[in-house]
């Protein structure tokens, strides 16, 4: 069994898209993978289960993986947290609006 503490660092917290990315990663592995927040656990293979943890920005979580591919599983999931679920890639860019002079 491997455990790793992570922090939710993206501004919107751990929301549906984040949960979906974790679940998509977790289902690829045979290991049991859970997320723990203050003693409440959620199955990382279930988007809805993880959302019940209601994790805002700066929430601390522990990811726990147990099984034959636990190292790969936890590494991939922790990477999502470390990269803020790649939300910067989806954030709208600020563009300057052209102004018309009268």
C-alpha positions as a Markdown table, in Angstrom:
| # | Residue | x | y | z |
|---|---|---|---|---|
| 1 | Unk | 0.0 | 0.0 | 0.0 |
| 2 | Unk | 1.2 | 3.5 | -0.9 |
| 3 | Unk | -0.1 | 6.8 | 0.4 |
| 4 | Unk | 0.6 | 10.2 | -0.8 |
| 5 | Unk | -0.7 | 13.6 | 0.5 |
| 6 | Unk | -1.8 | 16.1 | -2.1 |
| 7 | Unk | -3.2 | 19.6 | -2.0 |
| 8 | Unk | -6.0 | 21.0 | -4.2 |
| 9 | Unk | -4.2 | 24.0 | -5.7 |
| 10 | Unk | -6.5 | 25.0 | -8.5 |
| 11 | Unk | -8.7 | 28.0 | -7.8 |
| 12 | Unk | -12.0 | 26.3 | -8.5 |
| 13 | Unk | -11.3 | 23.4 | -6.1 |
| 14 | Unk | -11.8 | 19.7 | -6.8 |
| 15 | Unk | -14.8 | 19.9 | -9.1 |
| 16 | Unk | -16.5 | 17.6 | -11.7 |
| 17 | Unk | -13.8 | 17.9 | -14.4 |
| 18 | Unk | -11.0 | 17.2 | -11.9 |
| 19 | Unk | -13.0 | 14.2 | -10.5 |
| 20 | Unk | -13.6 | 12.9 | -14.0 |
| 21 | Unk | -9.9 | 13.0 | -14.8 |
| 22 | Unk | -9.0 | 11.2 | -11.6 |
| 23 | Unk | -11.6 | 8.5 | -12.3 |
| 24 | Unk | -10.4 | 8.1 | -15.9 |
| 25 | Unk | -6.9 | 7.5 | -14.7 |
| 26 | Unk | -7.9 | 5.2 | -11.8 |
| 27 | Unk | -10.0 | 2.8 | -13.9 |
| 28 | Unk | -7.0 | 1.9 | -15.9 |
| 29 | Unk | -5.4 | 0.2 | -12.9 |
| 30 | Unk | -6.3 | -3.0 | -11.0 |
| 31 | Unk | -5.3 | -1.5 | -7.7 |
| 32 | Unk | -7.8 | -0.2 | -5.2 |
| 33 | Unk | -7.4 | 3.6 | -5.1 |
| 34 | Unk | -9.2 | 5.8 | -2.6 |
| 35 | Unk | -9.0 | 9.5 | -1.6 |
| 36 | Unk | -9.3 | 10.5 | 2.0 |
| 37 | Unk | -10.2 | 13.9 | 3.4 |
| 38 | Unk | -10.4 | 14.2 | 7.1 |
| 39 | Unk | -11.2 | 10.6 | 7.6 |
| 40 | Unk | -13.9 | 10.4 | 4.9 |
| 41 | Unk | -12.9 | 8.1 | 2.0 |
| 42 | Unk | -14.0 | 8.0 | -1.6 |
| 43 | Unk | -13.4 | 5.5 | -4.4 |
| 44 | Unk | -11.1 | 7.2 | -7.0 |
| 45 | Unk | -12.9 | 5.1 | -9.7 |
| 46 | Unk | -16.1 | 6.9 | -9.0 |
| 47 | Unk | -16.6 | 10.5 | -10.0 |
| 48 | Unk | -19.6 | 11.0 | -7.9 |
| 49 | Unk | -18.0 | 9.4 | -4.8 |
| 50 | Unk | -15.1 | 11.8 | -5.0 |
| 51 | Unk | -17.3 | 14.8 | -5.3 |
| 52 | Unk | -19.0 | 14.0 | -2.0 |
| 53 | Unk | -15.7 | 15.0 | -0.3 |
| 54 | Unk | -16.4 | 18.6 | -1.3 |
| 55 | Unk | -12.8 | 19.8 | -1.6 |
| 56 | Unk | -12.2 | 23.5 | -2.0 |
| 57 | Unk | -8.9 | 25.1 | -3.0 |
| 58 | Unk | -6.1 | 24.3 | -0.4 |
| 59 | Unk | -7.9 | 21.1 | 0.8 |
| 60 | Unk | -5.5 | 18.4 | 1.9 |
| 61 | Unk | -6.2 | 14.9 | 0.6 |
| 62 | Unk | -4.4 | 11.6 | 1.0 |
| 63 | Unk | -4.4 | 9.3 | -2.0 |
| 64 | Unk | -4.1 | 5.6 | -1.1 |
| 65 | Unk | -3.4 | 2.9 | -3.6 |
| 66 | Unk | -3.1 | -0.8 | -2.9 |
| 67 | Unk | -2.5 | -3.5 | -5.5 |
| 68 | Unk | -0.1 | -4.9 | -8.1 |
| 69 | Unk | 0.1 | -1.6 | -10.0 |
| 70 | Unk | -0.2 | 0.8 | -7.1 |
| 71 | Unk | 3.0 | 2.8 | -7.9 |
| 72 | Unk | 1.9 | 3.6 | -11.4 |
| 73 | Unk | -1.6 | 4.4 | -10.3 |
| 74 | Unk | -0.7 | 6.8 | -7.5 |
| 75 | Unk | 2.0 | 8.4 | -9.7 |
| 76 | Unk | -0.5 | 9.3 | -12.4 |
| 77 | Unk | -3.1 | 10.6 | -10.0 |
| 78 | Unk | -0.7 | 12.7 | -8.0 |
| 79 | Unk | 0.6 | 14.1 | -11.3 |
| 80 | Unk | -2.9 | 15.5 | -12.0 |
| 81 | Unk | -2.9 | 17.3 | -8.7 |
| 82 | Unk | 0.6 | 18.6 | -9.3 |
| 83 | Unk | -0.4 | 20.0 | -12.7 |
| 84 | Unk | -3.6 | 21.5 | -11.4 |
| 85 | Unk | -5.6 | 19.1 | -13.6 |
| 86 | Unk | -4.2 | 21.0 | -16.6 |
| 87 | Unk | -6.7 | 23.7 | -16.1 |
| 88 | Unk | -4.4 | 26.4 | -17.4 |
| 89 | Unk | -4.8 | 24.7 | -20.8 |
| 90 | Unk | -8.5 | 25.2 | -20.7 |
| 91 | Unk | -8.6 | 28.7 | -19.2 |
| 92 | Unk | -9.8 | 31.5 | -21.4 |
| 93 | Unk | -7.1 | 33.8 | -22.4 |
| 94 | Unk | -7.5 | 37.5 | -21.9 |
| 95 | Unk | -7.8 | 39.2 | -25.2 |
| 96 | Unk | -7.9 | 42.9 | -25.9 |
| 97 | Unk | -11.1 | 44.1 | -27.3 |
| 98 | Unk | -10.6 | 46.4 | -30.2 |
| 99 | Unk | -12.1 | 49.8 | -29.5 |
| 100 | Unk | -13.6 | 51.9 | -32.2 |
| 101 | Unk | -13.0 | 55.6 | -32.1 |
| 102 | Unk | -15.8 | 58.0 | -33.0 |
